[in-house]
Amino acid sequence: MTAEPDPDTDLEFDAADAAEAPAAATDVDDEAVAPTASVDVESLIEQLEAVTGERDRLQDQLLRSAADYDNLRKRAQRDQSEAGKVAIGRFVETLLPVLDACDAAQASGVDEVEPIVTALLASLGQQGLTTVGQPGEPFDPTWHEAVLVEPAVDGQEADTVVDVLRTGYRWEDRVLRAAMV
């Protein structure tokens, strides 16, 4: 059997609860709340400082990682560029015997190879090949290999290339073969 609630007792109970609730809410001691609030504010400030410190640390780490990545990317590009230059330089080195053969042909009086040599040197010159060892230029041990030394003649400066026995070549700033002077 189910008993039905009595509306009179339920109203009295609800009314009593309602009467006590506002009184309980207004009877709060302000001094009791103040220390709790200050402790909460202090802990919140500590938490905020900890979070701010963590944020600063992570931001610094992010900036360092970005700088490291940028440096790595630049180094990879520089290394790739250098590897390409070295590969081209090695290829040009394989062509030096062809240029020597053309020089020998011209020295023996075969003039038909001159247009070929001119075109080949112009093509390689666009890629960075330069010849080393022209009569009259100053002697530089970096680019020249001295096999004969002649005393200076009137009007000629000392340490000047007089005769070239074998043409030298350089690829950008790297010596492929020193000129034999």
C-alpha positions in Angstrom: 0.0 0.0 0.0 1.2 3.4 -0.9 0.5 6.2 1.4 -0.2 9.5 -0.2 1.7 12.5 1.0 -0.1 14.8 3.3 -0.1 18.3 1.7 -0.2 20.0 5.1 2.9 18.3 6.5 4.8 18.7 3.2 4.0 22.4 3.2 5.1 22.8 6.8 8.4 20.9 6.0 9.1 23.0 2.9 8.2 26.2 4.7 10.5 25.4 7.5 13.4 24.5 5.1 12.7 27.7 3.2 12.7 29.8 6.4 16.0 28.3 7.5 17.8 28.6 4.2 17.8 32.4 3.9 18.8 32.7 7.5 21.7 30.4 7.0 22.8 32.3 3.9 22.8 35.6 5.7 24.4 34.4 8.9 27.8 33.9 7.2 30.7 35.4 9.1 32.7 37.7 6.9 35.9 37.1 8.9 35.7 33.4 8.4 35.5 33.9 4.6 38.4 36.4 4.4 41.3 34.0 5.3 39.9 31.4 2.9 39.7 33.9 0.1 43.3 35.2 0.7 44.6 31.7 0.7 42.8 31.0 -2.5 44.2 34.2 -4.1 47.7 33.4 -3.0 47.5 29.9 -4.4 46.0 31.2 -7.6 48.9 33.7 -7.9 51.4 30.9 -7.3 49.6 28.7 -9.9 49.5 31.7 -12.3 53.3 32.3 -11.8 54.0 28.5 -12.4 51.9 28.5 -15.6 53.5 31.7 -16.8 57.0 30.3 -16.1 56.0 27.1 -18.0 54.7 29.1 -20.9 57.9 31.2 -21.0 60.0 28.0 -20.9 58.0 26.4 -23.7 58.0 29.6 -25.8 61.8 29.8 -25.5 62.1 26.1 -26.4 59.9 26.7 -29.4 62.0 29.7 -30.6 65.2 27.7 -30.1 63.7 24.7 -32.1 62.6 27.1 -34.9 66.1 28.6 -35.0 67.7 25.1 -35.1 65.4 24.1 -37.9 66.2 27.2 -39.9 69.9 26.7 -39.4 69.6 23.0 -40.4 67.7 24.0 -43.5 70.3 26.6 -44.5 73.1 24.1 -43.9 71.4 21.5 -46.0 70.9 24.0 -48.8 74.6 25.1 -48.6 75.8 21.4 -48.5 73.6 20.6 -51.5 74.9 23.5 -53.4 78.5 22.6 -52.5 77.9 19.0 -53.5 76.6 20.2 -56.9 79.7 22.4 -57.4 82.0 19.5 -56.5 80.2 17.2 -59.0 80.5 19.7 -61.8 84.1 20.3 -60.9 84.8 16.6 -61.1 83.1 16.4 -64.5 85.2 19.3 -65.8 88.4 17.6 -64.5 87.5 14.7 -66.8 87.5 17.1 -69.7 91.0 18.5 -69.0 92.7 15.7 -71.2 90.4 16.8 -74.1 91.5 20.4 -73.7 95.2 19.3 -73.4 94.8 17.3 -76.7 93.3 20.4 -78.4 96.2 22.5 -77.1 98.7 19.9 -78.4 96.9 19.9 -81.8 97.1 23.7 -82.0 100.8 23.6 -81.0 101.5 21.2 -83.8 99.8 23.4 -86.4 96.3 21.9 -86.6 94.1 25.0 -86.8 90.8 23.2 -87.3 90.5 22.5 -83.6 90.4 26.2 -82.6 86.6 26.6 -83.0 86.0 23.5 -80.9 88.4 24.7 -78.1 86.9 28.2 -78.2 83.3 26.8 -78.0 84.2 24.3 -75.2 86.0 26.9 -73.1 83.2 29.4 -73.6 80.7 26.7 -72.5 82.7 25.7 -69.5 83.5 29.4 -68.7 79.8 30.1 -68.3 79.7 27.4 -65.6 82.7 28.8 -63.7 85.9 27.4 -65.4 88.8 29.9 -65.9 92.2 29.3 -67.4 95.3 30.0 -65.3 98.7 30.7 -66.7 99.0 33.5 -69.2 102.4 35.0 -70.0 102.8 38.4 -68.3 100.6 37.7 -65.3 102.1 37.8 -61.8 103.3 34.4 -60.4 101.0 33.0 -57.7 102.0 29.7 -56.1 98.4 29.0 -55.5 97.6 28.9 -59.2 101.0 28.3 -60.8 103.6 25.5 -60.6 107.1 26.8 -61.3 109.3 24.4 -63.2 111.7 27.0 -64.7 112.9 30.2 -63.3 114.4 32.9 -65.5 116.0 36.1 -64.3 114.0 39.3 -64.9 114.7 41.0 -68.2 114.7 44.8 -68.6 111.2 46.2 -68.1 109.9 43.0 -66.7 108.9 42.6 -63.1 110.2 39.8 -60.9 107.9 36.9 -60.2 106.1 37.3 -63.6 105.0 34.3 -65.7 107.2 34.3 -68.8 106.2 31.1 -70.6 103.4 28.6 -70.0 104.3 24.9 -70.5 100.8 23.6 -69.6 97.6 25.6 -69.1 96.1 25.5 -65.6 92.4 25.5 -64.8 90.4 26.6 -61.8 86.8 26.0 -61.0 85.4 29.0 -59.2 88.0 29.3 -56.3 89.3 25.7 -56.5 92.4 24.7 -58.4 91.6 21.9 -60.8 95.1 21.9 -62.1 97.9 24.4 -61.5 99.5 26.0 -64.5 103.0 24.7 -65.3 105.1 27.9 -65.9 
